[in-house]
Amino acid sequence: MTIDPISGLNVGVLGTGRMARLHVIGLHALKQAGLSVGGTRYPVTIALYGRDPAKVAALAAEFGIEHTSTELHGFVRDPAIDIVDNCLVNSLHYEPLLAAIHAGKHVFSDKPLTIEASEAEQAGVSHGIVQNMRFQGGPTGAKELLETGKLGRIFHARVTWGYMVPKRVTNRPTWFFKKELAGGGIVHDMMGHFFDLLRHLLEPSCGAISSVYCATGRGFDEREEPDGSPFPVEVEDTCSVVLRFRSGAIGDVFASWIRRKHEEVPFVEIDGEAGSVAFSFNDLRFQSQERTPSFTYDPTRVQAGFGQGWEQIEVYRSDPFALQLERFLRSVVTGDTVEPDWHDAVLNQRLIEAAYRSASERREIAV
């Protein structure tokens, strides 16, 4: 599909929830600025699908979206739409994306993905997957430090993520706790991010992930909708995952919707022979071996707090959704491949499946 610089790119966003809104914000910025590729400016327009007419109308009015629909199948096949951007609940990723591919649309989707990359490639369309964590300032800066070799041989990495979702769910959509809609719990939802992030950061120096061990738990068997009506919890809401890389480095991820956080989340630490990085989305610190203070255990003294001997690294802060969407739209125009794509999504999905198998069988699973 060749993109006409006069008509430009029309992006059809599926959904009106919090993720769809973030995508619309990013696309609206591109709409205002236009997409510049090789000195040519391509206009960007937005179309919007949602089931609830009131929500569709409200979001469309806020961002000046003229093309709207509440009919999914017709929307993804609409000849006026060049790209389908799927922000629907997990259970509605597969069929709309497949229909869009068969209609010749380029496809961009929130994770998890339930289609093989070969489907899109056979249709000759561009494919991308949302992995906003790659594009935050902290992870981007950490990637650059790792590429310089300043950390040396990598020993291990640790990710801590989560916050308290109360029994009456008021700070997260309740469908995340319903298996039919979500497909799984926190492993399904968050490990898609963290498998991807650790692969992105560590695979160049540590090789691929070679095994997964996972333990899961569920804090509440029943929760409440915001209005107080009860519903059964059908998925896990906490997990601990241990990874092994080909090099021998290990990684561990703790993720929970039933913890009281005391740090920025996610918080990531990567330790190497020559140095370490510690980062969140918009904060990055580095400590070289030369500046690592000697630790001696003394139970009578208060230990030094976080920051001693760590160098604060300036990071570039931007909207990660807008940045990734711009990269993907540019790839649609040029025909180039841009990461992360559905190959990454398929690999991440296989690791998620290995984690669930590990939790079920209570053993380490080779991948």
C-alpha positions, -999 to 999 in steps of 0.1 A, spaced: 0 0 0 16 33 -11 8 63 10 -3 94 -9 14 126 6 -17 146 -2 -43 124 16 -17 112 42 -23 86 68 -57 79 84 -53 60 117 -84 41 130 -81 38 167 -101 9 183 -114 17 218 -122 47 240 -106 35 273 -75 48 290 -50 32 265 -70 44 235 -70 79 250 -32 78 253 -29 68 217 -53 95 206 -32 121 225 -1 110 207 -18 109 173 -34 143 179 1 157 183 12 141 150 -20 155 134 -11 190 144 26 188 134 23 164 104 46 135 97 78 146 79 95 118 59 124 126 36 114 162 33 78 154 25 50 162 50 23 136 53 -10 147 70 -22 125 98 -59 121 106 -77 100 133 -108 79 131 -124 64 162 -143 32 170 -160 24 203 -190 4 215 -205 32 237 -218 60 215 -215 85 244 -178 77 251 -171 78 213 -188 112 210 -170 126 241 -135 115 230 -141 126 194 -153 161 205 -123 166 227 -98 159 199 -118 170 169 -122 135 154 -148 136 126 -148 99 115 -164 77 142 -182 44 143 -198 20 168 -197 -9 143 -164 -28 146 -164 -50 115 -172 -23 91 -147 1 107 -117 -21 103 -125 -28 67 -133 9 58 -113 18 27 -106 53 41 -85 38 69 -49 30 63 -38 18 98 -58 0 125 -45 8 160 -61 -18 184 -65 -6 220 -94 -29 229 -95 -54 258 -72 -84 254 -100 -107 242 -107 -84 212 -72 -83 198 -72 -113 175 -103 -111 153 -102 -73 145 -65 -75 137 -70 -105 114 -99 -87 97 -78 -56 93 -49 -76 78 -72 -93 53 -85 -59 43 -49 -48 36 -45 -25 66 -13 -18 84 -17 -29 120 -5 -16 153 -17 -32 185 -15 -32 223 -1 -64 237 -7 -93 242 -7 -104 206 -26 -136 196 -16 -137 159 16 -149 144 37 -123 126 36 -144 94 -1 -134 90 8 -98 85 39 -105 64 19 -127 40 -5 -98 35 24 -74 28 14 -49 56 35 -33 83 30 -45 119 39 -31 152 32 -38 189 29 -13 218 59 -14 241 59 21 256 85 11 283 112 9 257 107 45 248 107 61 283 137 82 293 151 58 320 151 26 299 164 45 268 193 59 288 200 25 304 201 9 269 227 35 258 249 28 288 247 -9 282 257 -5 246 289 14 257 300 -16 277 303 4 309 285 -23 329 309 -50 317 297 -86 321 261 -87 333 254 -106 365 217 -101 370 187 -78 366 157 -71 389 124 -55 382 99 -44 409 65 -32 398 30 -28 413 6 -9 435 -25 -16 456 -57 -21 437 -83 -21 465 -110 -48 468 -135 -23 454 -116 -16 421 -114 22 416 -80 27 400 -80 1 372 -105 -13 348 -122 -43 363 -120 -64 332 -83 -71 341 -96 -95 367 -120 -114 344 -104 -142 325 -128 -141 295 -119 -105 288 -83 -103 300 -71 -138 289 -50 -140 322 -39 -120 352 -9 -100 360 15 -125 342 -5 -120 310 -7 -83 314 26 -71 328 51 -98 319 44 -89 283 61 -56 291 89 -70 313 99 -99 292 101 -74 263 121 -48 283 146 -73 296 151 -89 262 155 -54 247 181 -44 272 200 -76 278 198 -100 248 227 -82 229 251 -90 258 235 -120 275 218 -139 247 182 -150 247 162 -161 277 167 -198 281 144 -207 310 115 -193 331 103 -201 366 71 -185 378 50 -185 410 16 -168 411 -9 -158 438 -43 -143 442 -50 -119 471 -88 -116 465 -111 -143 453 -139 -117 450 -137 -80 442 -162 -52 437 -171 -30 407 -168 8 415 -205 8 423 -200 -20 449 -215 -49 430 -194 -80 436 -177 -102 409 -154 -133 412 -117 -129 406 -106 -155 380 -70 -146 375 -37 -141 395 -30 -107 409 6 -112 420 36 -131 406 73 -136 410 92 -147 378 129 -158 376 146 -158 342 179 -173 330 198 -160 300 221 -180 277 251 -162 293 242 -174 328 229 -140 339 196 -142 358 167 -118 360 138 -116 385 106 -97 382 81 -91 411 48 -77 400 17 -72 421 -17 -55 422 -18 -61 460 12 -43 473 18 -8 488 46 7 468 74 28 482 93 36 451 87 47 415 74 18 395 87 0 377 121 2 393 148 -17 375 183 -26 386 210 -42 364 243 -52 379 275 -59 360 311 -66 368 321 -30 359 291 -11 370 253 -10 377 223 10 366 192 17 386 163 34 368 126 41 366 107 56 337 122 91 340 151 87 364 185 70 357 215 64 380 249 47 373 275 35 397 309 23 385 329 -3 403 354 24 412 327 44 430 311 15 447 314 20 484 327 -9 505 299 -24 525 305 -38 560 277 -51 581 271 -32 613 238 -39 630 241 -8 653 243 17 625 218 31 599 229 21 564 236 47 538 205 56 518 200 52 480 221 76 460 255 74 478 281 68 451 255 69 423 258 93 394 226 109 382 222 106 344 201 131 326 174 115 306 152 127 277 116 128 287 89 125 261 55 109 255 65 72 248 32 65 230 36 95 206 72 86 200 65 49 191 34 58 170 55 83 150 82 57 144 56 32 132 38 57 109 71 66 94 78 29 88 45 26 70 55 54 46 91 41 40 83 4 41 111 -2 66 108 -26 95 107 -10 129 110 -26 163 92 -37 183 71 -56 158 50 -87 159 81 -110 160 89 -95 194 52 -99 204 52 -136 195 84 -142 214 70 -124 245 38 -144 242 57 -177 242 75 -166 273 42 -158 290 29 -192 281 61 -208 296 55 -187 328 20 -201 331 32 -236 325 59 -231 352 33 -219 377 10 -248 369 38 -275 370 58 -258 398 91 -261 380 116 -243 357 106 -244 320 133 -243 293 124 -221 263 
